[in-house]
Amino acid sequence: MILIHCPYCDERRPELEFAYGGEAHIARPVQPADLNDQQWEGYLFIRSNTKGRHHERWRHVHGCGRFFNAVRDTVTDKFETTYKAGEPRK
């Protein structure tokens, strides 16, 4: 079982309590309606898909309900660290 630390609840809980939210630190468009098709495709679908150390968004669905960021190794599935949303990349 993988345990994930929620930086808001300050507890390590089973991964079943959490939901993956995609790659972290993606620049979200301020005015999505102003994007052309190619820009919209880039925002929605183009991700780095890193092998190894990867910055991700997670949500503590069955806890505080908040989104946070995590650094996870995609090869070993081990979480290096977690940190609150809005904090700089670690």
Buried (B, 14 or more C-beta within 10 A) or exposed (E): EEEBBBBBBEBEBEBEBBEEBEBBEEEEEEEEEEBEEEEBEEBEEEEEEBEEEBBBBBBBEEBBEBBBBBBBBEEEEEBEEBBEBEEEEE
